[in-house]
Amino acid sequence: MLVGACLPTFAQAIDSAAGDNALIRQNDLQILENRIQRQQFQQQQQQYRAQDRQIVQQPPPIVQQLNPSCQTQIIGTTAVRNCR
């Protein structure tokens, strides 16, 4: 009678262990998926950085500057500059 009474408890222990193993496997699977996602994200960021390095920066536009035409006039002992 004692053996028969222990069987359901043993079966529950096995079911509990199987459930724990399933949770562990599910947790391991989630960890692996997170690692893969992180690796993919890092690879994508590396590709973006490589593309950014390849883009040649355009030089700023060359804007011609006109030198003002200045004339110096001597009036008495004073030099006067008129710039246009």
GULUMDO-114102 format. One line per 8 residues: number of its first residue (from 1); their letters; for each residue x, y, z of N, C-alpha, C. Coordinates in pm, whole numbers, always signed. Atoms other than C-alpha are relative to their C-alpha. Last residue first. Layout:
! residues N
NUM> A> X:Y:Z:X:Y:Z:X:Y:Z ~ ...
//
This chain:
! residues 84
84> RCNRVATT> +134:+24:+52:+3241:+10188:-5236:-33:-146:+6 ~ +19:+137:+50:+3534:+10296:-5028:-143:-16:-44 ~ +139:+20:+42:+3638:+10657:-4982:-12:-137:-62 ~ +28:+113:+88:+3959:+10693:-4788:-150:-5:-29 ~ +139:+44:-9:+4065:+11031:-4652:-21:-115:-99 ~ +29:+101:+103:+4428:+11115:-4583:-143:-49:+25 ~ +84:+113:-41:+4465:+11440:-4386:-24:-92:-118 ~ -89:+96:-65:+4747:+11694:-4425:-75:-124:+45
76> GIIQTQCS> -87:-72:-95:+4563:+11908:-4677:+99:-99:+58 ~ +58:-133:-11:+4313:+11678:-4836:+81:+72:+108 ~ -76:-81:-96:+4484:+11368:-4956:-61:+139:-4 ~ -18:-139:+39:+4242:+11135:-5120:+77:+70:+111 ~ -52:-83:-107:+4257:+10762:-5096:+23:+140:-55 ~ -86:-108:+50:+4035:+10566:-5318:+44:+83:+119 ~ -25:-113:-89:+3883:+10239:-5224:+94:+99:-69 ~ -91:-91:+71:+3726:+9986:-5448:+15:+125:+87
68> PNLQQVIP> +56:-134:+24:+3583:+9728:-5217:+103:+89:-71 ~ -73:-96:-81:+3724:+9387:-5271:-58:+138:-27 ~ -47:-115:+72:+3458:+9164:-5407:+74:+93:+96 ~ +15:-123:-75:+3426:+8832:-5241:+60:+113:-82 ~ -98:-102:+32:+3365:+8529:-5449:-29:+126:+79 ~ +69:-127:+22:+3170:+8263:-5275:+107:+106:-26 ~ -95:-111:+9:+3309:+7916:-5303:-77:+126:-36 ~ -4:-72:+128:+3052:+7668:-5188:+99:+116:+6
60> PPQQVIQR> +91:-115:-1:+3145:+7460:-4884:+10:+75:-133 ~ -66:-121:-49:+3312:+7135:-4971:-98:+116:+0 ~ -12:-102:+104:+3080:+6839:-5001:+71:+122:+57 ~ +54:-129:-40:+3147:+6566:-4749:+25:+101:-112 ~ -100:-105:+8:+3207:+6239:-4920:-67:+131:+38 ~ +60:-121:+55:+2972:+5969:-4803:+103:+111:+6 ~ -15:-2:+145:+3181:+5657:-4752:-56:+127:-62 ~ -140:-30:+32:+3227:+5719:-4379:+19:+11:-151
52> DQARYQQQ> -26:-141:-31:+2849:+5744:-4335:+143:+38:-33 ~ +61:-83:+105:+2803:+5414:-4518:+27:+148:+25 ~ -81:+18:+121:+3052:+5243:-4286:-56:+84:-114 ~ -124:-78:-19:+2873:+5391:-3983:+89:-10:-123 ~ +32:-142:+10:+2538:+5263:-4112:+125:+85:+15 ~ +25:-29:+142:+2684:+4918:-4173:-33:+147:-19 ~ -129:+0:+68:+2830:+4911:-3822:-17:+32:-147 ~ -66:-126:-37:+2490:+5011:-3679:+137:+11:-67
44> QQQFQQRQ> +68:-106:+74:+2325:+4727:-3872:+65:+135:+30 ~ -43:+9:+139:+2582:+4482:-3738:-62:+110:-84 ~ -137:-49:+6:+2518:+4603:-3383:+54:-6:-143 ~ +1:-144:-19:+2143:+4562:-3426:+140:+57:-12 ~ +53:-58:+123:+2185:+4214:-3570:-2:+151:+10 ~ -102:+12:+103:+2410:+4117:-3280:-46:+62:-131 ~ -105:-96:-34:+2159:+4254:-3027:+110:-3:-107 ~ +51:-134:+30:+1873:+4067:-3198:+106:+106:+28
36> IRNELIQL> +6:-12:+146:+2075:+3745:-3197:-48:+140:-39 ~ -137:-12:+50:+2162:+3787:-2830:+1:+21:-150 ~ -49:-133:-36:+1799:+3857:-2741:+142:+22:-51 ~ +66:-96:+90:+1687:+3548:-2932:+47:+142:+28 ~ -61:+12:+132:+1946:+3340:-2748:-62:+98:-99 ~ -135:-56:-10:+1827:+3468:-2410:+69:-4:-135 ~ +17:-146:-5:+1464:+3400:-2503:+137:+69:+7 ~ +40:-43:+134:+1554:+3045:-2607:-14:+151:-5
28> DNQRILAN> -120:+6:+84:+1739:+2992:-2281:-30:+47:-141 ~ -85:-111:-43:+1430:+3112:-2090:+128:+4:-83 ~ +63:-122:+51:+1207:+2878:-2291:+85:+121:+37 ~ -21:-3:+146:+1445:+2591:-2227:-59:+126:-60 ~ -143:-27:+23:+1452:+2672:-1856:+27:+8:-149 ~ -23:-143:-31:+1074:+2698:-1847:+144:+37:-24 ~ +63:-76:+108:+1041:+2363:-2027:+21:+150:+23 ~ -88:+10:+117:+1291:+2211:-1786:-56:+80:-117
20> DGAASDIA> -116:-85:-26:+1087:+2340:-1493:+96:+0:-118 ~ +44:-139:+13:+772:+2190:-1642:+114:+97:+24 ~ +19:-23:+143:+947:+1856:-1690:-44:+144:-25 ~ -133:-10:+60:+1072:+1871:-1331:-10:+28:-149 ~ -55:-128:-43:+721:+1946:-1205:+138:+20:-62 ~ +70:-105:+75:+579:+1661:-1411:+57:+138:+35 ~ -47:+7:+138:+846:+1429:-1271:-66:+109:-83 ~ -137:-50:+0:+773:+1543:-914:+56:-1:-142
12> QAFTPLCA> +7:-147:-9:+400:+1499:-974:+139:+61:-3 ~ +47:-48:+131:+461:+1144:-1094:-10:+152:+1 ~ -114:+11:+91:+664:+1073:-780:-37:+54:-139 ~ -94:-105:-39:+380:+1203:-563:+121:+0:-92 ~ +49:-129:+46:+130:+990:-754:+94:+115:+36 ~ -4:-17:+144:+351:+683:-710:-59:+133:-46 ~ -112:-86:+41:+410:+720:-336:+0:+28:-150 ~ +25:-135:-46:+67:+588:-228:+110:+95:-46
4> GVLM> +106:-59:+80:+103:+278:-439:-28:+143:+39 ~ -55:-22:+133:+434:+194:-276:-103:+68:-89 ~ -88:-115:-9:+287:+236:+76:+59:+34:-138 ~ +82:-119:+0:+0:+0:+0:+86:+125:+0
//
